[in-house]
Amino acid sequence: MNFVELNRICRIQKKFIKLFCFLILAVTPASFAADKERLDIRPYEAADSCNSDIPQIRVTVNGVSSGGMLSVELYHDSENFLNKKGRTKRIRVPAVEEQHVVCLNLDKSGIYAVAVYHDVDGNRKLNKKWNMMPDEPFGLSNNPELRLGFPAFGDAAFATGDLGADITINLQRR
């Protein structure tokens, strides 16, 4: 039920329900705005439009739940894998409970790796446990298992062709 439908229903209800509806309607738009503001997804972090006719990496992400944001990061540098210095691009989208497809345009073909995490609290960081392992759902291209440390670039790396690549990442919860 959206805001307009709720407003219509409230207008036709009896007086005691109208007061309840007034309170809901007064709070609802503010909470929607607060959620959107809280996510802080910036324009340069927007996903590219998916198009299989141009060089792109098309990432399908499984295992996402609602709330927060999904962060998809593209890496090209094996020496700086999972570090800011090695990141080519980062995309952030609101997380909803469904399969996500996020597309990243490529300047050139090559060897890349993708890291994805569900930033559940929307704080723009991957929360980590005491042992530095992810405390939020996380996954890498090629879906290597996370064990006592993060996999190496070679475990997550894949080659792109003239039209990029289609990959699937299954989020892991630890």
C-alpha positions in Angstrom: 0.0 0.0 0.0 1.5 3.3 -1.0 1.0 6.8 0.6 -1.8 7.9 -1.8 -3.9 4.7 -1.2 -3.4 5.1 2.6 -4.5 8.7 2.4 -7.7 7.8 0.4 -8.6 5.1 2.9 -8.1 7.4 5.8 -10.4 10.1 4.4 -13.4 7.7 4.3 -13.0 6.2 7.8 -14.8 7.2 11.0 -13.5 9.9 13.3 -11.5 7.8 15.7 -9.8 6.1 12.9 -9.1 9.4 11.2 -7.0 10.5 14.2 -5.0 7.3 13.9 -4.6 7.8 10.2 -3.5 11.4 10.7 -0.7 10.2 13.0 0.4 7.6 10.4 0.3 10.0 7.5 2.2 12.7 9.4 5.0 10.3 10.2 5.2 8.3 7.0 6.5 10.9 4.5 9.2 12.0 7.0 10.4 8.4 7.5 10.5 7.8 3.8 12.6 11.0 3.4 14.8 10.0 6.3 15.5 6.5 4.8 16.5 8.0 1.5 18.7 10.6 3.1 20.2 8.1 5.4 21.4 5.9 2.5 23.5 8.7 1.1 23.9 7.2 -2.4 25.7 9.8 -4.4 25.1 10.5 -8.1 28.5 9.3 -9.2 27.7 5.9 -7.5 24.7 5.2 -9.8 24.6 2.0 -11.8 25.0 2.2 -15.5 22.0 1.2 -17.7 22.3 -2.5 -18.6 23.0 -3.1 -22.3 24.4 -6.4 -23.6 25.5 -4.6 -26.8 28.3 -2.5 -25.2 31.3 -3.5 -23.0 29.9 -4.0 -19.5 30.2 -6.2 -16.5 26.6 -7.3 -15.7 26.6 -8.5 -12.1 23.7 -10.6 -10.8 23.6 -10.6 -7.0 21.6 -13.3 -5.1 20.8 -13.4 -1.4 20.0 -9.7 -0.8 17.5 -8.8 1.9 15.7 -5.5 2.4 17.2 -2.4 4.0 20.4 -0.5 3.6 22.3 -0.5 0.3 24.1 -2.9 -1.9 27.7 -1.9 -2.8 29.3 -3.4 -6.0 33.0 -2.7 -6.4 35.1 -3.4 -9.5 38.9 -4.1 -9.1 41.6 -4.4 -11.7 44.8 -4.3 -9.6 45.9 -7.7 -8.2 48.3 -6.0 -5.8 45.6 -3.8 -4.3 42.6 -6.1 -4.4 39.9 -5.0 -1.9 41.8 -1.7 -1.3 40.6 1.7 -2.4 43.8 2.1 -4.5 42.9 -1.0 -6.6 39.2 -0.1 -7.1 38.1 1.0 -10.6 34.5 1.7 -9.8 31.9 1.5 -7.0 28.2 1.3 -7.5 25.6 1.7 -4.7 21.9 0.9 -5.0 19.1 0.6 -2.4 18.9 -3.0 -1.2 15.5 -4.8 -1.6 14.8 -8.4 -1.1 15.2 -9.7 -4.6 17.8 -10.6 -7.1 19.7 -7.5 -8.2 21.3 -6.9 -11.6 23.9 -4.1 -11.5 25.8 -3.0 -14.6 29.2 -1.3 -14.9 30.4 0.1 -18.2 34.0 -0.8 -19.1 36.6 1.4 -20.8 38.5 -1.7 -22.0 38.5 -5.4 -21.7 40.9 -7.1 -19.2 41.1 -9.1 -16.0 38.8 -7.9 -13.2 37.3 -9.0 -9.9 34.1 -7.8 -8.3 33.3 -7.6 -4.6 29.8 -7.0 -3.3 28.5 -6.4 0.1 25.1 -5.6 1.6 25.6 -2.5 3.8 22.7 -3.4 6.0 22.9 -0.3 8.3 23.7 2.1 5.4 26.8 3.5 7.0 28.8 3.3 3.7 31.3 0.8 5.2 31.7 -2.9 5.4 31.2 -3.7 9.1 33.8 -6.3 10.2 34.1 -8.7 13.2 36.9 -8.8 15.6 38.9 -11.0 13.2 38.4 -8.5 10.3 36.0 -10.8 8.5 32.8 -9.3 7.2 29.9 -8.8 9.6 27.6 -8.0 6.7 26.6 -10.3 3.8 29.5 -10.3 1.3 30.5 -12.0 -1.9 33.2 -12.1 -4.6 33.1 -12.9 -8.3 33.6 -16.7 -8.9 32.0 -17.2 -5.4 35.1 -18.4 -3.5 34.5 -19.4 0.1 35.6 -17.0 2.8 37.7 -19.0 5.3 40.4 -17.6 7.6 41.0 -14.6 5.4 39.9 -13.0 2.1 40.6 -14.9 -1.1 43.3 -13.6 -3.4 42.6 -11.6 -6.6 43.3 -14.7 -8.6 40.4 -16.5 -6.9 37.9 -13.9 -7.9 39.4 -12.7 -11.2 37.7 -13.2 -14.6 38.4 -12.0 -18.1 36.1 -9.8 -20.1 35.6 -10.1 -23.8 34.6 -7.4 -26.3 31.1 -7.1 -24.8 32.3 -7.5 -21.2 31.0 -10.3 -19.0 28.0 -11.6 -17.1 28.7 -12.9 -13.6 26.7 -14.1 -10.7 27.6 -13.5 -7.0 25.9 -15.2 -4.1 26.2 -13.3 -0.9 27.6 -15.2 2.1 26.6 -14.6 5.7 29.2 -15.5 8.3 
